[in-house]
Amino acid sequence: MAEALSIAALRAEAETTYEALPLTLESGSAIWLRSTLMLAEADYVVVEQLLEEINAASTDNRLTAAIGAMRRLLLLVADDAATLEAELATWPLGLLVTLIERWQNGTQVPEASSSAN
């Protein structure tokens, strides 16, 4: 007979598979930028909207709108938004873009298995 799965074990596996991106702030504080897949379901839509807003603002060279959306996105995915917010306001656009690209690459959703199991 197969051993029963536990939610605790599955949660631990998911947290390893969809690991958050660690970030050390200039203050020395450490935060984690969580994978979209590990956020609350209601936050998925917000992340999608913010990414679309960032892309549209960047395409139209609306830098102020892009910066605002990037900051909101990072605060949403941060495990400690209050700690991040203290430094976030001083970061230039180039730093925000680089960090979001690293977050997207570091927390990408793996491709689904093509096996027929």
C-alpha positions as CSV (number, residue, x, y, z in Angstrom):
1,M,0.0,0.0,0.0
2,A,1.3,3.4,-0.9
3,E,2.2,5.8,1.9
4,A,-0.2,8.7,2.3
5,L,1.0,12.1,1.3
6,S,0.9,14.9,3.8
7,I,0.2,18.6,3.0
8,A,3.2,19.6,5.1
9,A,5.5,17.4,3.0
10,L,3.9,18.7,-0.3
11,R,4.2,22.3,1.0
12,A,7.9,21.8,1.8
13,E,8.4,20.3,-1.7
14,A,6.6,23.2,-3.4
15,E,8.7,25.8,-1.4
16,T,11.8,24.1,-2.6
17,T,10.7,23.7,-6.2
18,Y,9.3,27.3,-6.4
19,E,12.0,28.8,-4.1
20,A,11.9,32.6,-3.4
21,L,14.8,34.8,-4.5
22,P,16.9,36.0,-1.5
23,L,17.8,39.6,-1.4
24,T,20.1,41.4,1.0
25,L,19.2,45.1,1.3
26,E,21.7,48.0,1.8
27,S,20.6,48.1,5.5
28,G,21.8,44.5,5.9
29,S,18.3,43.1,6.2
30,A,17.4,40.1,4.2
31,I,14.1,39.6,2.5
32,W,12.8,37.0,0.0
33,L,11.0,37.7,-3.3
34,R,8.5,34.9,-3.5
35,S,7.6,33.0,-6.7
36,T,4.2,33.9,-8.1
37,L,3.2,30.3,-7.6
38,M,3.7,30.6,-3.8
39,L,1.5,33.7,-3.4
40,A,-2.1,33.8,-2.4
41,E,-4.5,33.1,-5.3
42,A,-5.9,36.7,-5.2
43,D,-2.3,38.0,-5.8
44,Y,-1.9,36.2,-9.1
45,V,-4.2,38.6,-10.9
46,V,-2.4,41.6,-9.3
47,V,1.0,40.3,-10.4
48,E,-0.3,39.8,-14.0
49,Q,-1.8,43.3,-14.0
50,L,1.4,44.9,-12.7
51,L,3.6,43.1,-15.2
52,E,1.3,44.2,-18.1
53,E,1.3,47.8,-16.7
54,I,5.1,47.7,-16.5
55,N,5.4,46.4,-20.1
56,A,2.9,49.0,-21.4
57,A,4.5,51.9,-19.6
58,S,8.0,50.9,-20.7
59,T,6.8,50.6,-24.4
60,D,5.4,54.1,-24.2
61,N,8.4,55.5,-22.3
62,R,6.2,56.5,-19.3
63,L,9.0,56.0,-16.8
64,T,7.1,57.3,-13.8
65,A,4.3,54.8,-14.4
66,A,6.8,52.0,-14.9
67,I,8.7,52.8,-11.7
68,G,5.4,52.9,-9.7
69,A,4.3,49.6,-11.0
70,M,7.7,48.0,-10.4
71,R,7.7,49.2,-6.8
72,R,4.2,47.8,-6.2
73,L,5.2,44.5,-7.8
74,L,8.2,44.1,-5.6
75,L,6.3,45.0,-2.4
76,L,3.6,42.4,-3.3
77,V,6.1,39.6,-3.8
78,A,8.3,40.5,-0.9
79,D,8.0,38.4,2.3
80,D,8.6,41.6,4.3
81,A,7.1,44.5,2.4
82,A,7.7,47.0,5.3
83,T,11.4,46.3,5.4
84,L,11.7,46.6,1.6
85,E,9.6,49.7,1.4
86,A,12.1,51.7,3.5
87,E,14.8,51.4,0.8
88,L,12.7,50.9,-2.3
89,A,11.8,54.6,-2.8
90,T,15.4,55.5,-3.4
91,W,16.2,52.9,-6.0
92,P,16.7,54.1,-9.6
93,L,14.9,52.6,-12.6
94,G,17.9,50.5,-13.7
95,L,18.1,48.8,-10.4
96,L,14.4,48.0,-10.4
97,V,14.5,46.6,-13.9
98,T,17.6,44.4,-13.0
99,L,16.0,43.1,-9.8
100,I,12.6,42.3,-11.5
101,E,14.5,40.5,-14.3
102,R,16.4,38.4,-11.7
103,W,13.2,37.7,-9.8
104,Q,11.5,36.5,-13.0
105,N,14.4,34.3,-14.0
106,G,15.0,33.0,-10.5
107,T,11.4,32.1,-9.8
108,Q,10.3,30.9,-13.3
109,V,7.7,28.2,-13.5
110,P,9.2,25.0,-14.8
111,E,7.7,23.4,-17.9
112,A,5.1,20.7,-17.3
113,S,6.3,17.2,-17.8
114,S,5.3,15.7,-21.1
115,S,5.1,12.2,-19.7
116,A,1.9,10.3,-20.1
117,N,1.8,9.0,-16.5
